[in-house]
Structure formats: structure tokens, C-alpha cells
Amino acid sequence: MRPMRLYVNVDHVATLREARKTDEPDPVAAALICQAAGADGITAHLREDRRHIQDRDVERLMAAVHVFNLELATHPDIIQLACRLRPYQATLVPERREEVTTEGGLDLHHPGERLQSSISRLQNAGIRVSLFIDPEPGTIELAHRLGVPAIELHTGRYAHSWRSSDKALDDLRVAARQAAALGLSVHAGHGLTTSNVGPVAAITEIEELNIGHSIVSRAVMVGMQQGVREIRHAMGGG
């Protein structure tokens, strides 16, 4: 069985930088430290409002890291940038300006022409496309019909309820099994920490976890390299 991949999201390194609008801390330097510490890939979310990651960060990350996953919504200028730079993977996510962080998965019951067009444009550019979705059977079936090779299951409900209930974890297990049976690659992420990642990492069908905020938060205390090592250990990777 292949070891589960860990992609580290460096958005909140850029959040710290943008608090002062200066040049440090540098998310690219952080990404290279994450790679050295055992991350299999690097993720960054280029938001429409550019609240943390900037266009120049995406260009520099593309040139610096081994495997890059760009999170993005369907804004035309960002889709255009992705098609020009051609990251290994583009993960389409919902986005609202007033949210603090991504609050749920894409609404595939009403995908709209822009989502379908964005998927086509990205795939025509040779980019692997993943859809960030809630762990719901109907949504997984719709993702499969859209012809993408991968999905990322939103683990937010699990992250908020794992101390008191197993239901969200059971939902993730069922969703991962369904998606894998349909031939989709299964990723997961949102709100995962060293305290709660273990049961998610134990779901056989999940191939990849995207984790950022908890690693950056821990790195403030112990350093980026140690933060990555601790989450890798909690995932069961030694």
C-alpha cells in the first residue's frame, strides 16, 4: 500500500507577511523547508482578493517546488494564470469574500457554466483537476460525471465534531469508499491537526492530505521543519 501523501499549504506564511506588507516571512522559503522535512507537495490558494498568496508567489512556487497544487475559484483571471503556469494540479474551491476560510465544498448540484468551462480550460492546458467537495454521496456522483480525476473531501465537519461524535468520520469513510469505487483519486483536508488527523489518515482510500494552518501555527512555536515532522508522525508515517 502506498504511503499517504502530505501536501503542505503555505497560505498562512503569506498571511503573516501581508500583515505588514513586507517581504517576510517568505512562503517560497517555507515551502522549501516543508519539502526538506518530508512534504510530498506544496499547496497555495490564490484568492480573488489576494488576502495572502499573491500572483508572484504562485510564479515563484512553480519554479521552486517539486509538486505544486494551486487552489483557486473560477475567477477568469486566476484560471488564465493557472493555464499559463500549468501547475501539476489545480483544486477548484468555492470562495466568498466575506468568509475567513473556505467553509464548505463546491455546490455541484448547481455547477454553472463557469465551473464546467473552468474544468475544461484547465484540463485542456494539461493540468490535473481536483474538486473540493463535501463528503456527500450525491455530490461525489456529480463530481464523477464532470470527468475530473480527483476530489478533495472537505473535513471541516469532522474537525469541528471529532471530540463528541464519530458521524463525520463515518461520513468520510463512506465517501472515500464511494469515490474510489468510481475511479476517483481521493484527497482530504481542512482543519486537520496532530490531534485529529490520525483517524482520517487511516482511511485506506484517501491518498493525499492537504494541511496548512495547523502546521504554520505550530511552526511559530517550534519551527516549520518540526511542524511538518509532527504532522507526518501523527499521520502514521513514523
Backbone bond lengths (Angstrom), bond angles and torsions (degrees), N, CA, C in turn:
res aa  C-N    CA-C-N  psi(-1)  N-CA   C-N-CA  omega(-1)  CA-C   N-CA-C  phi
1 M - - - 1.466 - - 1.524 109.70 -
2 R 1.322 116.00 131.86 1.457 120.37 -178.97 1.522 110.77 -68.41
3 P 1.353 117.07 141.34 1.464 118.52 175.46 1.526 110.04 -66.23
4 M 1.323 115.70 146.13 1.459 120.28 179.44 1.523 110.35 -67.69
5 R 1.333 115.97 136.54 1.455 120.86 179.31 1.524 110.54 -80.19
6 L 1.308 115.05 145.19 1.462 121.92 173.55 1.519 108.94 -116.95
7 Y 1.337 115.84 118.59 1.457 121.91 171.83 1.528 106.74 -105.52
8 V 1.309 116.30 129.58 1.461 121.24 -178.48 1.525 109.67 -101.62
9 N 1.323 115.22 126.13 1.459 122.06 178.93 1.533 109.12 -88.41
10 V 1.324 116.42 123.57 1.469 120.68 -175.62 1.529 112.42 -103.07
11 D 1.329 117.88 16.77 1.465 120.91 -178.71 1.526 112.40 -52.01
12 H 1.333 116.29 -45.11 1.459 118.24 -168.71 1.528 113.32 -83.80
13 V 1.319 116.59 -5.34 1.469 118.78 162.40 1.525 108.22 -67.91
14 A 1.335 115.31 -42.55 1.466 119.95 176.49 1.527 111.41 -67.51
15 T 1.337 118.11 -31.94 1.463 120.82 176.82 1.522 110.46 -59.08
16 L 1.326 116.31 -44.17 1.467 120.47 177.64 1.526 110.82 -61.99
17 R 1.315 116.23 -42.62 1.466 120.01 179.47 1.517 111.25 -62.98
18 E 1.340 116.13 -46.03 1.459 119.65 -176.13 1.527 112.79 -69.00
19 A 1.327 117.86 -17.63 1.466 119.98 175.70 1.521 111.41 -60.03
20 R 1.326 115.88 -28.47 1.466 120.97 177.86 1.525 113.30 -114.96
21 K 1.351 116.53 -4.13 1.471 121.08 -178.14 1.524 111.02 54.18
22 T 1.326 114.81 47.17 1.458 120.32 -179.25 1.527 108.92 -119.90
23 D 1.317 118.13 -155.42 1.455 119.74 -175.85 1.528 112.97 -114.26
24 E 1.335 116.73 10.85 1.452 118.65 177.29 1.528 110.64 -144.58
25 P 1.321 116.91 151.11 1.464 127.73 -2.31 1.529 112.01 -72.00
26 D 1.311 115.08 150.46 1.454 121.81 -174.69 1.526 110.09 -92.78
27 P 1.337 119.12 118.20 1.464 120.35 -179.61 1.526 113.57 -63.32
28 V 1.306 117.81 -25.86 1.463 119.38 177.85 1.515 110.32 -71.44
29 A 1.324 117.12 -43.55 1.461 120.06 175.89 1.522 110.26 -61.15
30 A 1.338 116.63 -40.58 1.464 120.48 177.42 1.522 110.84 -62.45
31 A 1.335 117.08 -40.70 1.459 120.91 -179.85 1.526 111.38 -61.50
32 L 1.313 116.57 -40.21 1.465 120.11 179.63 1.530 111.10 -66.82
33 I 1.321 117.26 -36.49 1.466 120.74 175.09 1.526 109.99 -64.74
34 C 1.335 116.76 -41.65 1.463 120.67 178.20 1.518 111.52 -60.72
35 Q 1.327 116.56 -43.68 1.464 120.24 176.42 1.510 111.30 -58.01
36 A 1.333 116.26 -46.25 1.454 120.63 -178.48 1.526 111.79 -64.29
37 A 1.338 116.32 -27.45 1.459 120.94 -178.51 1.515 112.88 -86.26
38 G 1.331 118.00 -5.62 1.458 119.96 175.73 1.506 116.35 121.14
39 A 1.323 119.12 3.85 1.462 120.46 176.48 1.529 109.56 -67.07
40 D 1.318 116.38 137.82 1.462 121.35 178.86 1.520 112.74 -84.18
41 G 1.318 116.43 -20.77 1.452 121.12 179.88 1.514 110.06 -162.08
42 I 1.321 115.54 169.73 1.461 122.60 -179.65 1.519 108.42 -122.57
43 T 1.333 115.23 137.03 1.458 122.31 178.30 1.522 109.59 -118.77
44 A 1.329 116.64 144.29 1.460 121.75 172.03 1.514 108.39 -148.31
45 H 1.324 116.14 143.78 1.462 122.45 -178.46 1.523 108.70 -108.67
46 L 1.305 116.35 112.72 1.465 121.84 175.40 1.521 108.10 -89.38
47 R 1.327 116.29 100.99 1.462 121.41 -178.06 1.528 111.33 -83.58
48 E 1.323 114.39 156.08 1.459 119.34 178.63 1.528 111.26 -58.55
49 D 1.335 117.31 -38.00 1.464 119.91 -177.50 1.528 113.06 -85.46
50 R 1.346 116.99 -1.04 1.473 122.72 177.57 1.543 111.03 52.66
51 R 1.321 116.57 44.52 1.461 119.84 -176.10 1.526 113.12 -72.77
52 H 1.340 117.32 -21.28 1.460 119.27 177.41 1.529 110.50 -138.50
53 I 1.300 119.16 -79.58 1.465 121.13 178.47 1.526 109.91 -66.38
54 Q 1.336 114.90 136.87 1.465 122.20 178.95 1.531 109.83 -110.53
55 D 1.313 116.27 164.25 1.463 120.64 179.87 1.529 111.28 -55.06
56 R 1.319 116.18 -41.22 1.471 119.36 -178.20 1.525 110.93 -65.58
57 D 1.347 117.13 -30.80 1.464 119.87 176.91 1.524 110.24 -64.55
58 V 1.326 116.45 -42.04 1.460 120.42 -179.81 1.521 110.21 -62.40
59 E 1.315 116.78 -44.73 1.465 119.89 179.28 1.518 110.86 -61.86
60 R 1.321 117.41 -42.75 1.468 120.82 -178.84 1.524 111.58 -70.43
61 L 1.331 117.07 -38.33 1.463 119.95 177.20 1.522 110.95 -63.82
62 M 1.315 116.74 -41.01 1.457 120.89 178.03 1.526 111.23 -57.16
63 A 1.325 116.24 -38.36 1.461 120.58 -177.54 1.520 112.77 -81.12
64 A 1.339 116.99 -19.03 1.465 119.58 -169.13 1.518 114.88 -104.07
65 V 1.343 118.34 -32.73 1.464 119.47 -170.16 1.524 111.16 -103.16
66 H 1.311 115.74 162.06 1.465 120.95 -177.09 1.525 111.83 -74.05
67 V 1.332 116.82 -46.24 1.469 121.85 -177.26 1.525 107.82 -133.81
68 F 1.331 116.55 124.32 1.462 120.13 -175.95 1.520 110.74 -123.53
69 N 1.333 115.14 130.39 1.462 123.83 177.20 1.523 107.68 -113.65
70 L 1.309 116.87 115.30 1.460 121.77 179.82 1.519 109.49 -96.94
71 E 1.330 116.28 118.85 1.455 120.88 171.55 1.519 108.52 -87.23
72 L 1.332 116.10 137.62 1.460 119.67 -176.07 1.518 109.38 -161.19
73 A 1.323 115.27 153.67 1.453 121.38 169.61 1.534 107.86 -92.74
74 T 1.315 116.91 -170.02 1.470 119.79 -172.61 1.522 113.15 -94.10
75 H 1.326 117.89 24.42 1.460 120.54 177.83 1.526 109.34 -64.65
76 P 1.319 118.03 129.67 1.471 120.76 -172.08 1.524 114.31 -56.04
77 D 1.345 118.15 -39.49 1.461 118.43 -177.27 1.522 111.59 -68.20
78 I 1.340 116.88 -32.56 1.464 119.87 -179.73 1.527 110.25 -77.60
79 I 1.316 116.91 -38.06 1.470 119.60 173.77 1.525 109.81 -60.10
80 Q 1.313 116.27 -42.01 1.474 120.78 179.13 1.524 110.73 -62.10
81 L 1.330 116.93 -43.07 1.465 120.83 178.29 1.523 110.60 -61.95
82 A 1.338 116.05 -44.42 1.459 119.35 -179.99 1.525 111.26 -61.93
83 C 1.318 116.99 -42.53 1.461 120.30 -179.91 1.526 111.42 -64.52
84 R 1.320 116.20 -32.34 1.471 119.35 178.06 1.528 111.66 -73.44
85 L 1.339 116.93 -42.38 1.468 120.48 -174.54 1.529 112.57 -84.70
86 R 1.336 116.66 -29.60 1.457 123.25 176.39 1.531 112.81 57.40
87 P 1.338 117.33 65.82 1.464 119.31 172.64 1.525 110.33 -64.87
88 Y 1.313 116.20 163.59 1.468 119.45 177.74 1.525 110.89 -57.84
89 Q 1.335 115.86 -41.39 1.462 120.08 -176.23 1.517 110.31 -140.47
90 A 1.311 115.74 143.35 1.458 122.40 172.36 1.521 107.71 -121.76
91 T 1.331 116.13 122.63 1.451 121.00 178.46 1.522 108.70 -105.91
92 L 1.322 116.23 113.40 1.456 121.08 -179.43 1.525 109.79 -81.20
93 V 1.331 115.28 129.37 1.465 121.90 -176.59 1.530 109.09 -129.87
94 P 1.343 117.11 155.99 1.462 119.49 171.48 1.522 109.06 -75.48
95 E 1.307 116.49 155.73 1.465 119.29 -176.99 1.520 109.83 -151.12
96 R 1.335 115.16 129.65 1.467 121.56 173.69 1.513 107.97 -128.87
97 R 1.314 117.47 135.33 1.464 121.07 -174.99 1.522 112.88 -60.13
98 E 1.358 116.85 -33.86 1.457 119.00 -174.50 1.519 113.48 -80.95
99 E 1.339 118.67 -10.92 1.458 119.62 -178.28 1.527 110.78 -76.36
100 V 1.344 114.95 149.98 1.459 120.08 175.59 1.518 109.98 -77.96
101 T 1.321 115.98 -42.20 1.455 122.13 176.43 1.520 107.38 -145.07
102 T 1.315 117.98 170.02 1.459 121.41 -178.04 1.520 109.85 -61.51
103 E 1.315 117.03 123.09 1.459 121.71 -168.47 1.521 114.26 -97.78
104 G 1.290 118.53 -9.00 1.460 121.18 -179.18 1.512 110.22 -176.76
105 G 1.334 114.46 -177.44 1.441 118.98 -177.44 1.517 113.17 -87.70
106 L 1.320 115.71 174.30 1.456 122.44 177.11 1.532 111.00 -63.02
107 D 1.312 116.21 144.61 1.459 121.86 174.56 1.528 108.29 -87.56
108 L 1.316 116.48 93.54 1.462 120.25 -177.32 1.519 112.19 -83.92
109 H 1.331 117.39 -8.11 1.460 119.46 174.92 1.535 110.79 -72.21
110 H 1.320 116.11 -23.02 1.464 122.05 175.68 1.539 107.78 -134.27
111 P 1.343 116.85 67.82 1.464 119.66 -171.10 1.521 114.47 -67.56
112 G 1.278 117.64 -32.50 1.459 120.42 -179.66 1.513 112.04 77.37
113 E 1.300 114.67 157.04 1.468 120.93 -177.60 1.523 111.29 -65.08
114 R 1.367 117.32 -33.28 1.460 119.00 -175.68 1.524 111.62 -67.34
115 L 1.332 117.74 -38.31 1.461 119.74 177.85 1.520 110.43 -64.76
116 Q 1.317 117.18 -47.16 1.458 119.94 -179.14 1.525 111.21 -64.12
117 S 1.331 116.78 -38.49 1.464 120.34 177.52 1.519 110.89 -66.24
118 S 1.333 116.64 -39.51 1.466 120.43 -179.90 1.522 110.97 -64.32
119 I 1.324 116.71 -42.19 1.459 119.98 177.41 1.524 110.30 -59.51
120 S 1.319 116.55 -46.23 1.466 120.79 -179.09 1.522 111.44 -62.65
121 R 1.336 117.14 -44.32 1.462 120.27 -178.74 1.523 111.38 -63.23
122 L 1.324 116.35 -43.49 1.462 120.12 -179.91 1.527 111.07 -65.60
123 Q 1.322 116.58 -43.78 1.459 119.07 -179.64 1.524 111.41 -67.64
124 N 1.315 117.59 -36.64 1.466 120.49 177.13 1.516 112.21 -65.37
125 A 1.339 115.98 -24.30 1.468 120.31 176.34 1.522 112.09 -84.23
126 G 1.335 116.67 0.89 1.461 120.37 177.84 1.518 113.87 85.47
127 I 1.337 116.98 21.27 1.463 121.82 -176.75 1.527 109.07 -100.74
128 R 1.313 116.26 134.14 1.469 121.65 174.95 1.531 107.87 -72.19
129 V 1.335 117.06 128.16 1.457 121.33 -175.05 1.526 110.80 -109.62
130 S 1.323 115.75 132.60 1.452 122.98 173.84 1.527 108.15 -122.29
131 L 1.328 116.67 147.94 1.461 121.90 178.34 1.521 109.43 -114.07
132 F 1.330 116.69 129.09 1.457 123.14 178.62 1.524 108.20 -84.79
133 I 1.330 116.87 111.75 1.458 120.37 -171.60 1.527 111.27 -135.98
134 D 1.323 115.54 161.12 1.456 120.73 174.38 1.534 109.39 -77.13
135 P 1.330 117.18 152.15 1.473 120.64 -177.56 1.524 112.01 -78.47
136 E 1.322 115.96 70.65 1.457 122.90 -177.66 1.530 109.40 -124.72
137 P 1.328 117.97 134.17 1.476 120.56 -174.67 1.525 114.26 -54.59
138 G 1.338 117.66 -45.13 1.456 119.50 -178.82 1.508 112.78 -64.08
139 T 1.324 116.67 -37.83 1.464 121.13 179.91 1.520 110.99 -68.10
140 I 1.314 116.32 -38.82 1.471 120.04 178.90 1.527 110.32 -64.65
141 E 1.319 116.99 -41.43 1.459 120.61 177.86 1.525 110.66 -62.15
142 L 1.329 117.31 -40.55 1.460 120.88 179.47 1.528 111.14 -67.28
143 A 1.327 117.52 -37.82 1.466 120.48 176.58 1.524 110.28 -61.08
144 H 1.310 115.96 -41.50 1.467 120.29 178.34 1.526 110.68 -61.48
145 R 1.320 116.72 -41.31 1.464 120.37 -179.61 1.520 112.44 -66.61
146 L 1.333 116.77 -25.54 1.464 119.99 179.44 1.532 112.12 -76.57
147 G 1.308 117.29 -6.99 1.459 120.52 172.03 1.511 116.33 80.53
148 V 1.329 117.46 20.70 1.468 119.63 177.37 1.520 109.51 -86.13
149 P 1.336 117.78 154.61 1.468 119.53 179.80 1.520 114.05 -84.58
150 A 1.351 117.38 -15.57 1.464 118.86 -171.50 1.527 111.20 -146.76
151 I 1.329 114.68 155.26 1.454 121.83 171.10 1.531 108.33 -130.96
152 E 1.331 115.91 156.18 1.455 121.12 170.25 1.525 107.49 -119.13
153 L 1.317 116.49 119.45 1.452 121.68 -179.75 1.523 110.37 -79.12
154 H 1.331 115.28 128.23 1.460 121.01 178.77 1.522 108.55 -74.08
155 T 1.322 117.17 119.32 1.466 122.04 -176.80 1.522 112.49 -99.42
156 G 1.329 117.21 16.89 1.453 120.49 -177.14 1.517 113.78 -61.64
157 R 1.329 117.47 -42.83 1.467 119.67 179.75 1.522 110.77 -63.17
158 Y 1.317 116.04 -40.14 1.464 119.73 175.91 1.519 110.81 -63.11
159 A 1.333 117.40 -44.95 1.463 121.15 -177.43 1.523 112.17 -61.38
160 H 1.337 116.91 -29.86 1.457 120.92 -178.39 1.529 112.78 -86.88
161 S 1.338 117.70 -18.28 1.466 118.89 -170.88 1.518 115.05 -124.74
162 W 1.334 118.96 0.29 1.457 120.30 -170.49 1.528 114.00 -62.41
163 R 1.314 117.34 -26.29 1.468 119.38 -179.85 1.522 112.73 -72.16
164 S 1.331 117.70 -24.50 1.463 120.57 -172.14 1.519 114.79 -116.55
165 S 1.330 118.13 -14.68 1.461 119.74 -175.09 1.523 110.63 -153.24
166 D 1.336 115.49 148.17 1.462 121.54 177.14 1.527 112.37 -97.60
167 K 1.330 117.80 -0.74 1.459 119.83 -173.29 1.525 112.96 -60.86
168 A 1.337 116.71 -45.98 1.467 119.42 -177.86 1.525 110.85 -64.10
169 L 1.318 117.15 -35.96 1.463 120.09 176.62 1.521 110.17 -66.71
170 D 1.317 117.41 -42.41 1.463 120.46 176.85 1.528 110.71 -60.58
171 D 1.333 116.59 -40.40 1.463 120.37 177.70 1.524 111.29 -60.86
172 L 1.325 116.29 -40.21 1.464 120.34 178.35 1.524 110.74 -64.66
173 R 1.318 116.44 -41.65 1.471 119.98 179.43 1.528 111.01 -61.21
174 V 1.330 115.37 -47.25 1.469 119.93 -178.82 1.531 110.50 -64.12
175 A 1.338 115.99 -43.03 1.458 120.48 -179.07 1.524 111.53 -64.19
176 A 1.309 116.47 -43.41 1.465 120.48 -179.62 1.521 110.69 -63.33
177 R 1.331 116.30 -40.49 1.467 120.75 179.42 1.532 110.45 -64.96
178 Q 1.321 116.67 -43.34 1.466 120.74 179.78 1.530 110.95 -63.26
179 A 1.341 116.01 -46.91 1.463 120.00 -177.71 1.515 111.69 -62.55
180 A 1.327 115.94 -43.36 1.464 119.41 -179.99 1.526 110.95 -64.15
181 A 1.338 116.55 -37.62 1.463 120.31 178.67 1.529 111.62 -64.17
182 L 1.335 116.56 -28.08 1.464 121.33 177.31 1.530 112.38 -83.46
183 G 1.327 116.69 -2.07 1.463 120.73 179.26 1.509 114.75 90.32
184 L 1.336 117.46 9.66 1.461 121.04 179.05 1.525 110.42 -85.08
185 S 1.325 116.20 141.95 1.460 120.46 167.98 1.529 107.42 -75.71
186 V 1.328 116.17 136.84 1.458 120.78 -172.64 1.525 110.13 -112.88
187 H 1.335 114.71 120.89 1.456 122.45 174.02 1.525 107.61 -115.70
188 A 1.327 117.25 169.16 1.465 120.14 178.90 1.515 109.41 -153.93
189 G 1.330 116.15 154.36 1.450 119.54 176.60 1.509 112.94 175.09
190 H 1.292 115.66 159.67 1.459 129.43 173.94 1.522 109.51 122.54
191 G 1.319 115.74 115.64 1.452 122.18 175.54 1.515 115.03 75.05
192 L 1.318 118.51 13.98 1.451 121.00 -179.47 1.532 110.80 -82.56
193 T 1.333 115.07 138.35 1.465 122.45 -177.59 1.523 108.64 -135.89
194 T 1.321 116.27 175.91 1.461 119.12 176.22 1.522 111.42 -62.75
195 S 1.319 117.85 -25.12 1.465 121.46 -178.71 1.526 113.24 -77.25
196 N 1.335 117.76 -30.47 1.466 118.62 -173.04 1.529 115.19 -120.93
197 V 1.329 118.19 -2.06 1.462 119.83 -173.39 1.523 113.18 -74.20
198 G 1.326 118.10 -27.07 1.458 121.20 -173.14 1.520 114.91 -53.59
199 P 1.352 119.29 -52.16 1.461 119.69 -179.38 1.534 113.60 -62.99
200 V 1.317 117.48 -32.84 1.467 120.09 177.07 1.522 110.01 -70.66
201 A 1.320 116.04 -42.61 1.465 120.07 179.01 1.523 111.99 -64.83
202 A 1.330 117.36 -19.73 1.463 121.18 179.88 1.524 112.67 -82.84
203 I 1.329 118.16 -6.58 1.472 121.16 178.91 1.530 108.16 -76.12
204 T 1.299 116.49 112.95 1.464 122.16 -169.55 1.520 113.20 -57.07
205 E 1.324 116.88 -38.59 1.467 120.36 -173.57 1.522 113.64 -73.94
206 I 1.321 118.06 -17.04 1.471 120.41 179.92 1.525 109.37 -79.12
207 E 1.315 115.96 126.13 1.456 122.01 -176.15 1.524 112.94 -98.01
208 E 1.330 115.98 -24.18 1.468 118.72 -168.31 1.519 110.16 -150.39
209 L 1.324 116.42 137.34 1.457 122.09 173.29 1.517 109.41 -115.12
210 N 1.339 115.99 138.82 1.457 122.32 173.58 1.530 107.98 -109.50
211 I 1.319 116.13 116.69 1.466 121.96 -175.39 1.524 108.32 -134.57
212 G 1.329 116.41 133.56 1.460 118.96 -178.84 1.507 114.32 -138.99
213 H 1.342 117.17 -62.69 1.462 120.42 -170.48 1.516 112.59 -57.01
214 S 1.332 117.61 -43.56 1.460 118.93 -176.80 1.527 111.62 -67.91
215 I 1.330 117.11 -33.54 1.470 120.06 178.21 1.522 110.60 -69.23
216 V 1.337 116.07 -45.74 1.466 119.42 179.21 1.524 110.39 -63.86
217 S 1.330 116.93 -40.26 1.461 120.22 178.49 1.523 110.77 -61.45
218 R 1.310 116.34 -44.96 1.466 120.24 179.19 1.524 110.58 -66.75
219 A 1.324 116.20 -36.79 1.461 120.27 -178.52 1.519 112.04 -62.99
220 V 1.328 117.39 -29.96 1.465 120.04 175.82 1.524 110.12 -57.16
221 M 1.333 115.78 -32.17 1.453 120.78 -178.07 1.529 113.63 -91.55
222 V 1.323 116.93 -41.01 1.466 119.43 -170.73 1.525 114.21 -122.44
223 G 1.323 118.62 -5.95 1.454 121.09 -177.53 1.515 112.14 103.00
224 M 1.314 116.82 149.60 1.459 123.07 -174.94 1.524 111.73 -62.79
225 Q 1.318 117.60 -43.71 1.454 120.21 -177.04 1.527 111.10 -61.90
226 Q 1.324 116.36 -45.44 1.453 120.29 179.02 1.531 111.22 -65.80
227 G 1.340 117.18 -36.95 1.447 120.83 178.13 1.520 112.35 -60.48
228 V 1.334 116.70 -42.61 1.456 120.85 177.89 1.524 110.55 -66.87
229 R 1.335 116.97 -43.28 1.469 120.25 -179.20 1.522 111.27 -61.62
230 E 1.322 116.90 -38.47 1.457 119.73 -178.38 1.523 111.50 -67.69
231 I 1.330 117.82 -40.52 1.471 119.25 178.74 1.515 110.30 -69.62
232 R 1.322 117.54 -36.54 1.478 120.80 176.82 1.526 109.79 -62.05
233 H 1.324 117.57 -43.14 1.466 121.26 178.19 1.534 110.55 -62.67
234 A 1.342 116.96 -42.09 1.457 120.82 -179.41 1.526 111.81 -66.78
235 M 1.330 117.09 -26.42 1.460 121.52 176.28 1.534 112.12 -73.91
236 G 1.342 115.88 -12.23 1.448 120.20 -178.72 1.512 112.52 98.35
237 G 1.319 115.83 18.34 1.474 119.23 -177.00 1.503 114.90 -95.39
238 G 1.334 118.85 18.35 1.460 121.21 176.98 1.505 113.03 89.18
